[in-house]
Amino acid sequence: MEVIGIFASLVLLIYFAYKGYSVIFFAPIFALIAAFSQGLPVMPTYTELFMVKAAIYVKNFFPVFMLGAIFGKVMEESGMAQSIASAIIKSLGPKRAVLSTVLSAAILTYGGVSMFVVVFAVYPFAAALFKQADIPKKFVPASIVLGAFTFTMDSLPGSPPNPKHYSN
């Protein structure tokens, strides 16, 4: 029953996020459902486990997300994303928008830029690139993830080391 409750909570969270509902609103609700299915006391689990871990996560990553979002918005508003998209389309051709997005994310990540910052930096560029290439925008996240979160993080020789891999 415990695993089913956790799995159901995760599936419901993914479903609601896919439908466009706020994850910030529904994550605590589904965390409570998961805790209840485990037989844990619901409110102590919520206040002493979920909220503490959520606060630590926000404290650690908010500056990265905020600065990455600002950088991405500046690129979008200034027209830099559009000009980069045009330059890559000219060099690789409009039919290779996915490859262009994967390569740009991979180059940034391989160069040492945080993958969270890469998401915010590449997204406006990729959205403009996909629009020009007439490819649905729903493929942008997968292209960025392929370039930033996969082979460049640990597989290639010379990848920037992740300090968390070496901590005890």
Salt bridges, closest charged atoms under 4 A:
GLU76 OE1 - LYS73 NZ 3.66
GLU77 OE2 - LYS73 NZ 3.36
ASP154 OD1 - HIS165 NE2 3.98
